[in-house]
Amino acid sequence: MTFVINLESWQTVGLIIDYSIKLIAIGYVPEGRRPSSSTAWLLAILLLPYVGLPLFLLMGSPYINKRRHRIQQEINDLIENVHDDVPDAPSGMDVTPEVESLIKLNRRLTRMPAVTGVNHGFHSDYRQSLKRMTAAIDEAQEYIYVEIYIMAWDEYTQPFFAALERAHQRGVKVHLLFDHVGSWKYPGYRTLKKELNRMGFAWYLMLPLQPWRRRFRRPDLRNHRKMLIIDGRLGFMGSQNLIAPSYLQKKNIKLGREWHDLMVEMSGPIVSSMEMIFAGDWYVESNEALDIRDHAEAHGYIGNTPMNSQTNLVQLIPSGPGYTTEPNLRMFNSIVHHAKDRLVLCSPYFIPEESLLEAVTSACYRGVKVELLVSEQADQFAIDHAQSSYYQALLEAGVKIYQFPKPHVLHTKYVLADPDDTTGNEPLGVVGSSNLDIRSFGLNYEISMMIAKGNLIQELNTLTDSYREQSIRLTLDSWNQRSWRRRYVDNVMRLTSALQ
């Protein structure tokens, strides 16, 4: 009798706790979140409260801890002070009122003005890109800043690290950052740290998960940026990580799967913009303030950059959990709305937030020719199916989807609006580390470069032609023939993609 009463009492307590969790969640979870995110979290908590609630407490907020948030605000204020007398765009670079408003938007959200930058070439061959960056390191005379999401010690990257060691030995100051969670799952992680310590230059993990050192934070907030800066005069940025093109996975090697990426090599004041972002990330991890020189006048912030066919008007767009206004999402939406004739979206992970999906489909409905370049099969199961769940709406709106053939992964990330310039509308472009997915909009630290004028747009347009020629066109008729099992899995993965 006593056992029955105790059992009934525990069941009653369990029900009270269960319903209390659900009632509190209904009133708390939606605050400050998008409807899709709120729905996904509520679904997880209501169906599995004892699993969903701990996950929500661990990963339910896209914001960083108080220290990092405070430092980010201080960095933003510092950048604003440095650029206090700098115009939104250099003199002599005339743009339309529409583009000018977009530049002002980006500056309001990130404090970064539009500046000039000289294009020294696209590096879309994975191996050649590594070789060119290695050669640039060997030319360094004063300092080298490296910030790349994934780093690994392998046969492809060893020459890069060897060049860093040579630079350090000849007196060049080397500072290196890589993401902890992004890198630890790849072979040779311990070897990498051991070799970096042996080389003797300064390096830190970004967003480390080291609770034994009281360094713990949300495991899904990552620093996804990719930059290499040489002496303040040369900068590389784009989508490529510092790892073998197979990502060292046995399955990828067996299938012949390799990543296809893009790094852009630039000089001019855009490199100073990159340095400011690196200095902020370095300070967050090391508590060391770098001596960032003012390259503005020397490189042309005030309009004295020598103009030639390689000069571009560009603007650096940093984004991440430290920015509460999602600057990259607002920029991408604005560029999509800017397109009048043709829009190109290239992203390995296309899982759009609601406003971006509506912007893209609306562009189709107003007559813009929209092309989406993605991989035929993404490298991650959940992402592959979540991305596929959007294809029906996109195809029905008129988006032309081109799938880069498997087993290869098209990892390049860029957007183009009216690159052919057939309507008189000013072309625009964006290239960098940001995917067109919910993670890049709110959970990852990203770095993108908007191109408002110059030959970078045409080079991206030419690259689009190359990717399209290698890709397979996905049609609405063929997509409608997919199995019900595929539809179901796609929709389930779509729900999980909104958890942030």
C-alpha positions in Angstrom: 0.0 0.0 0.0 2.8 2.4 0.9 4.6 1.6 -2.4 1.5 2.4 -4.4 1.0 5.7 -2.6 4.7 6.6 -3.1 4.5 5.7 -6.8 1.3 7.8 -7.3 3.0 10.7 -5.5 6.0 10.5 -7.7 3.8 10.4 -10.8 1.9 13.5 -9.6 5.2 15.3 -9.0 6.4 14.3 -12.4 3.2 15.6 -14.1 3.5 18.9 -12.2 7.1 19.4 -13.3 6.3 18.4 -16.9 3.4 20.8 -17.3 5.3 23.6 -15.4 8.2 23.3 -17.9 5.7 23.4 -20.8 3.8 26.4 -19.5 6.9 28.4 -18.7 8.4 27.6 -22.1 5.3 28.8 -24.0 5.6 32.2 -22.4 9.4 32.5 -22.4 10.8 30.8 -25.5 9.1 33.1 -28.2 10.6 36.3 -26.7 13.1 37.9 -29.1 13.1 34.9 -31.5 11.9 34.4 -35.0 8.7 32.3 -35.3 10.5 29.4 -36.9 13.1 29.3 -34.1 10.4 29.6 -31.4 8.3 26.8 -33.0 11.3 24.4 -33.2 12.4 25.0 -29.6 8.8 24.7 -28.3 8.3 21.5 -30.3 11.4 20.0 -28.7 10.5 21.1 -25.2 6.8 20.1 -25.5 7.5 16.6 -26.9 10.6 15.8 -24.9 10.8 18.3 -22.0 13.6 16.5 -20.1 15.7 16.6 -23.2 14.5 19.8 -24.9 14.9 22.0 -21.8 18.6 21.2 -21.1 19.4 21.7 -24.8 17.5 25.0 -24.8 19.4 26.1 -21.6 22.7 25.1 -23.3 22.1 26.5 -26.8 18.9 28.5 -26.7 20.4 31.9 -26.8 22.5 33.2 -29.8 24.3 35.7 -27.6 27.8 35.3 -26.2 28.8 35.6 -22.6 29.0 39.0 -20.9 32.7 39.5 -21.2 32.8 38.8 -25.0 29.7 41.0 -25.5 31.3 43.8 -23.6 34.6 43.5 -25.6 32.7 43.4 -28.9 30.9 46.6 -28.0 34.3 48.2 -27.0 35.7 47.1 -30.4 32.8 48.5 -32.2 33.2 51.9 -30.4 37.0 51.9 -31.2 36.4 51.2 -34.9 33.8 54.0 -34.9 36.3 56.4 -33.3 39.1 55.4 -35.8 36.7 56.1 -38.7 35.2 59.2 -37.2 36.5 61.5 -40.0 36.3 58.9 -42.7 33.4 59.3 -45.3 31.1 56.4 -46.0 32.9 55.9 -49.4 36.1 57.4 -50.7 36.0 60.5 -52.8 35.9 59.9 -56.5 33.9 56.7 -56.1 30.4 57.8 -57.3 27.6 55.3 -56.6 23.8 55.4 -57.1 21.6 56.5 -54.2 20.4 52.9 -53.8 24.0 51.6 -53.4 24.9 54.5 -51.1 22.0 53.6 -48.8 23.3 50.0 -48.6 26.8 51.3 -47.7 25.2 53.4 -45.0 23.3 50.5 -43.7 26.4 48.3 -43.5 28.3 51.1 -41.7 25.5 51.7 -39.2 25.5 48.0 -38.3 29.3 47.3 -38.3 31.0 50.7 -38.1 33.0 49.8 -41.2 33.1 52.4 -44.1 33.4 51.4 -47.8 37.0 51.7 -49.0 39.1 50.9 -52.0 40.9 47.6 -52.5 43.2 46.4 -55.3 42.3 42.9 -56.7 45.4 40.7 -57.0 43.4 37.7 -58.3 41.0 35.0 -57.4 42.4 31.7 -56.2 39.7 29.0 -57.0 42.1 26.1 -57.3 42.4 24.6 -53.8 46.1 23.5 -54.1 47.3 26.6 -55.9 45.6 28.8 -53.3 47.5 27.1 -50.5 50.8 27.6 -52.5 50.1 31.3 -53.2 49.4 32.0 -49.5 52.5 30.1 -48.6 54.6 32.2 -51.0 53.1 35.4 -49.6 54.1 34.3 -46.1 57.7 33.9 -47.4 57.6 37.5 -48.6 56.5 38.9 -45.1 58.9 41.3 -43.5 57.2 42.6 -40.3 54.1 40.6 -39.2 51.6 37.9 -40.2 48.1 37.5 -39.0 46.3 34.2 -39.6 42.7 33.5 -38.7 41.1 30.4 -40.2 38.2 28.3 -38.9 39.6 24.8 -39.5 43.3 24.0 -39.3 44.9 20.6 -39.7 48.5 19.2 -39.8 48.7 17.3 -43.1 50.8 17.0 -46.3 49.0 19.9 -47.9 49.3 22.4 -45.0 52.8 21.5 -43.7 54.4 23.9 -46.3 52.2 26.7 -45.0 53.2 26.1 -41.4 56.8 25.7 -42.5 56.7 29.1 -44.1 55.2 30.5 -40.8 58.1 29.0 -38.9 60.7 30.4 -41.3 59.1 33.9 -41.0 59.2 33.6 -37.2 62.9 32.6 -37.3 63.8 35.7 -39.4 62.1 38.0 -36.9 58.6 38.4 -38.4 55.8 38.5 -35.7 53.4 35.7 -36.3 49.9 35.6 -34.7 47.6 32.7 -35.4 44.0 31.9 -34.5 41.9 28.8 -35.3 38.5 27.6 -34.0 38.7 24.9 -31.2 35.6 22.9 -32.1 36.0 23.4 -35.8 39.4 21.8 -35.8 39.5 19.2 -33.0 37.6 16.5 -34.9 40.2 16.2 -37.7 43.2 13.8 -37.6 46.4 15.2 -36.3 44.8 17.8 -34.0 47.2 17.0 -31.1 50.1 17.0 -33.6 49.1 20.4 -34.8 49.1 21.9 -31.3 52.5 20.2 -30.6 54.0 21.6 -33.8 52.7 25.1 -33.2 54.2 25.1 -29.7 57.5 23.9 -31.1 57.6 26.6 -33.7 57.4 29.2 -30.9 55.1 31.9 -32.3 51.9 33.1 -30.7 48.7 31.2 -31.3 45.4 30.8 -29.6 42.2 28.7 -29.9 39.1 30.7 -30.8 36.0 30.1 -28.6 37.7 27.2 -26.7 35.7 24.7 -24.7 38.0 24.1 -21.8 35.9 23.9 -18.6 38.9 22.7 -16.6 40.4 26.1 -17.3 37.0 27.8 -16.7 36.7 28.5 -20.4 33.3 27.1 -21.4 30.6 28.5 -23.6 27.9 27.4 -26.0 29.5 24.7 -28.2 27.6 25.8 -31.3 28.8 29.4 -31.3 31.9 29.3 -33.6 34.4 31.6 -35.3 34.0 30.8 -39.0 36.2 33.6 -40.4 39.1 32.9 -42.9 41.8 35.6 -43.3 45.5 35.9 -43.9 47.2 39.3 -43.5 50.7 40.1 -44.5 52.5 43.3 -43.2 49.2 45.3 -43.5 49.8 45.4 -47.3 48.3 42.1 -48.5 45.2 40.2 -47.4 43.5 37.0 -48.3 39.9 36.2 -47.4 37.2 33.8 -48.6 35.9 30.3 -47.9 39.0 28.0 -47.7 40.1 26.3 -44.6 43.7 25.2 -43.8 43.3 21.5 -44.4 43.6 18.9 -47.2 40.9 19.2 -49.9 39.5 15.8 -48.7 39.2 17.1 -45.2 41.2 14.0 -44.2 38.2 11.8 -43.9 38.6 8.2 -45.1 35.1 8.2 -46.6 35.9 11.3 -48.6 39.2 9.9 -49.8 37.5 6.7 -50.9 34.7 8.5 -52.8 37.1 11.1 -54.3 35.3 13.9 -52.5 37.1 17.2 -52.4 36.1 20.7 -51.4 36.1 23.6 -54.0 36.8 27.0 -52.5 37.7 30.6 -53.3 40.2 33.0 -51.7 40.5 36.6 -52.9 43.9 38.4 -52.7 43.7 42.1 -52.0 45.8 45.1 -51.1 44.9 48.7 -50.2 42.8 50.0 -47.3 40.6 46.9 -47.3 43.5 45.2 -45.6 43.4 47.7 -42.8 39.7 46.9 -42.3 40.7 43.2 -42.1 43.4 44.0 -39.5 40.8 45.7 -37.2 38.6 42.6 -37.2 41.6 40.4 -36.5 42.8 42.6 -33.7 39.5 42.3 -32.0 39.4 38.5 -32.3 43.0 38.3 -31.0 42.2 40.5 -28.0 39.2 38.4 -27.0 41.3 35.2 -26.9 44.6 36.5 -25.7 43.9 39.7 -23.7 46.7 41.3 -25.8 46.0 44.5 -27.7 47.8 44.6 -31.1 49.4 47.7 -32.4 47.3 48.3 -35.4 48.8 51.0 -37.6 46.8 53.6 -39.4 47.2 52.7 -43.1 44.4 55.0 -44.1 46.3 57.8 -45.8 49.0 55.6 -47.2 46.5 53.2 -48.7 43.9 55.7 -49.8 41.0 56.0 -47.3 40.9 59.6 -48.3 40.7 58.9 -52.0 44.4 59.0 -53.1 44.6 55.3 -54.1 46.0 55.0 -57.6 43.0 54.2 -59.8 43.4 51.3 -62.3 41.4 48.4 -63.7 42.1 46.4 -60.5 40.8 49.0 -58.1 37.4 48.1 -56.4 35.1 49.8 -54.1 34.6 47.4 -51.2 33.2 47.2 -47.7 34.1 44.7 -45.0 31.0 43.2 -43.2 31.9 41.4 -39.9 29.0 39.6 -38.2 28.4 37.2 -35.4 26.9 36.7 -32.0 28.4 39.9 -30.8 26.3 41.8 -33.3 22.6 41.8 -32.3 21.4 43.3 -35.6 22.5 40.4 -37.9 24.4 42.7 -40.4 25.1 40.0 -43.0 21.5 38.9 -43.2 20.3 42.5 -43.7 23.0 43.0 -46.3 22.1 39.9 -48.3 18.4 40.8 -48.2 19.1 44.3 -49.4 21.3 43.0 -52.3 18.6 40.5 -53.3 16.0 43.4 -53.4 18.5 45.5 -55.3 18.7 43.0 -58.2 16.6 44.0 -61.3 17.8 41.5 -64.0 19.9 38.6 -62.6 20.8 37.3 -59.2 23.4 34.6 -58.4 23.5 32.8 -55.1 26.4 30.4 -54.4 26.5 28.7 -51.1 27.3 25.1 -49.8 24.6 25.5 -47.2 21.5 27.3 -48.4 19.0 27.2 -45.4 17.5 30.7 -45.7 15.9 32.6 -42.9 12.2 33.5 -43.7 13.0 37.1 -44.9 15.7 35.9 -47.3 13.5 33.1 -48.7 10.8 35.7 -49.3 13.2 38.1 -50.9 14.6 35.5 -53.3 11.2 34.2 -54.4 9.9 37.8 -54.7 12.8 38.6 -57.0 11.7 35.7 -59.3 8.1 37.0 -59.3 9.2 40.5 -60.4 11.1 39.0 -63.3 14.7 38.6 -62.0 16.5 35.6 -63.3 17.7 33.8 -60.1 20.4 31.1 -60.1 21.3 29.1 -57.1 24.6 27.1 -57.1 24.8 24.3 -54.5 26.3 20.9 -54.1 24.4 17.9 -55.5 25.0 16.4 -52.1 26.1 18.3 -49.0 28.8 16.9 -46.8 26.5 16.7 -43.8 23.3 14.6 -43.7 21.2 17.0 -41.7 22.2 20.0 -43.8 21.7 18.2 -47.1 18.1 17.3 -46.2 17.3 20.7 -44.5 18.6 22.5 -47.6 16.6 20.2 -49.9 13.4 21.1 -48.1 13.4 24.6 -49.6 13.9 23.4 -53.3 10.1 23.0 -53.9 9.3 26.6 -53.1 12.3 27.9 -54.9 11.7 25.9 -58.1 8.0 26.8 -58.1 9.0 30.5 -57.9 11.3 30.1 -60.9 14.7 29.8 -59.3 17.2 27.9 -61.5 19.0 25.4 -59.2 22.4 24.1 -60.4 23.9 21.2 -58.5 27.7 20.8 -58.5 28.1 17.1 -59.1 28.8 14.8 -56.2 31.0 13.6 -54.6 32.6 17.1 -54.8 31.5 19.9 -52.4 31.1 23.4 -53.8 32.2 25.3 -50.7 32.6 28.8 -52.3 30.3 31.5 -50.9 29.2 34.6 -52.9 26.3 36.6 -54.1 25.9 38.7 -57.3 23.2 41.1 -58.3 23.0 42.3 -62.0 26.6 41.4 -62.9 25.9 41.7 -66.6 24.8 45.3 -66.1 22.2 45.1 -68.9 19.6 47.3 -67.1 21.8 50.2 -66.0 21.4 49.0 -62.4 24.7 49.2 -60.6 26.1 45.6 -60.1 26.8 44.4 -56.6 28.6 41.4 -55.1 29.6 39.7 -51.8 32.3 37.2 -51.2 33.6 35.8 -47.9 33.1 33.1 -45.3 29.3 33.5 -44.7 26.9 30.8 -45.9 23.3 31.6 -46.7 22.0 29.8 -43.7 20.6 30.4 -40.3 23.9 29.4 -38.6 25.9 32.0 -40.5 23.3 34.7 -39.8 23.2 34.3 -36.0 25.6 31.7 -34.6 28.9 32.0 -36.4 31.4 34.9 -36.5 31.7 35.6 -40.2 33.6 38.0 -42.5 32.2 39.1 -45.8 33.3 41.7 -48.4 30.6 43.7 -50.3 31.8 44.8 -53.8 30.1 48.0 -55.0 32.3 48.7 -58.0 35.2 47.1 -59.8 36.4 44.0 -61.7 35.9 41.6 -58.8 32.2 41.4 -59.9 33.1 40.3 -63.4 35.6 37.7 -62.1 32.9 36.3 -59.9 30.5 36.3 -62.9 33.1 34.3 -64.9 33.6 31.9 -62.0 29.8 31.4 -62.1 29.9 30.4 -65.7 32.6 27.8 -64.9 30.6 26.3 -62.0 27.4 26.3 -64.0 29.1 24.4 -66.9 30.2 21.7 -64.4 26.8 21.5 -62.7 23.5 19.6 -63.2 20.3 21.6 -63.6 17.6 20.5 -61.2 14.1 20.8 -62.7 10.7 21.0 -60.9 9.6 17.9 -62.8 12.5 15.8 -61.6 12.2 17.1 -58.1 8.5 16.2 -57.9 9.5 12.5 -58.5 11.4 12.2 -55.2 10.2 9.6 -52.7 7.9 10.2 -49.8 10.7 9.1 -47.5 12.9 11.8 -48.9 10.2 14.4 -48.4 9.7 13.3 -44.8 13.3 13.4 -43.8 13.8 16.8 -45.5 11.0 18.3 -43.5 12.2 16.8 -40.2 15.7 18.2 -40.8 14.2 21.6 -41.8 12.7 21.8 -38.3 16.1 21.2 -36.6 17.8 23.8 -38.8 15.8 26.5 -37.0 17.1 25.6 -33.5 19.1 28.6 -32.4 
